Amino acid sequence: MQIATTIAEVRTQVKAWRREGLTVGLVPTMGYLHAGHASLVDRAAADCDRVVVSVFVNPTQFAPGEDLEAYPRDFTHDCAVLEKHGCDLVFHPSVEEMYPPDASAYVELLSEMPKQLCGKTRPTHFRGVCTVVAKLFHIVTPDKAFFGQKDAQQLAIIRRMVRDLSYDIEVVGCPIVREADGLAMSSRNTYLSPQERKAALVLSQAVRLGQDMYAKGETDAEIVLHAMRAHIAAEPLAKIDYVCAVDNETMMPVLALCEGTLVAMAVYIGKTRLIDNFITGA
Ligand code: AMP
């Protein structure tokens, strides 16, 4: 497995692969890798001849006061995980390599999509995500790019960016990987104290509750969301940011659940903001 820190190194390697007629998959990450990330790498290795994984804590997707400095990092461990899962090239650039000091070009969806759900508390987040992913797409020029359903709004926004900007890239969404007790894997789970770790189970429990209600025939979004919110609110360490049902393509709220509706939540457990979701009928 190769490790590249510059854009030029990545371009040289990808061009060499292309000359051999090989297909390339890209998995963008912020590192501190867990089994959720590894599942994306596995899928990329199954679908593509060569796999590039980026490990970059992207400053433009953090607002002032968020956890940019505290965000966990362990590049040695990340490389061990990636090697095991069939990654061919790790792209681990510095902030300066990705963003010249006077960089002023951004990629942003101007529709309502990035303003819904996480966009309400993180109004500049998806601009940072789109910008870094657009740059990675230009640098790696992958045939396919792999993203987790865990970040459902991010996945929908990237799909829309790819459509609107005519990238010749297939975006592949991959299922949420969970701990044995249901908690969706996240690099931020490391922030949780043992007591908070237990409290964090209300997210996946609310997901199960919503899934069960829909499976039993309840399609009134407010009834399902109310039950989910009540379950979370019963946990003293939990504070709801949002629990919403939206159209999975536009991210706009829906009143009735139908097959393919996204039911998504963000909940603070202590100071840590966690997200989880499900798609009805999936
Ligand atoms: P991050 O490093 O948190 O930016 O995540 C990098 C990629 O891994 C994103 O596409 C995430 O959606 C995906 N991912 C993170 N956690 C999980 C998980 N538990 N299951 C599946 N994919 C995940």
Boltz pocket constraint, residues with backbone or C-beta under 6 A from the ligand:
constraints:
  - pocket:
      binder: B
      contacts: [[A, 28], [A, 29], [A, 30], [A, 31], [A, 35], [A, 36], [A, 37], [A, 39], [A, 40], [A, 146], [A, 147], [A, 148], [A, 149], [A, 150], [A, 151], [A, 174], [A, 175], [A, 176], [A, 177], [A, 178], [A, 184], [A, 185], [A, 186], [A, 187]]
      max_distance: 6.0
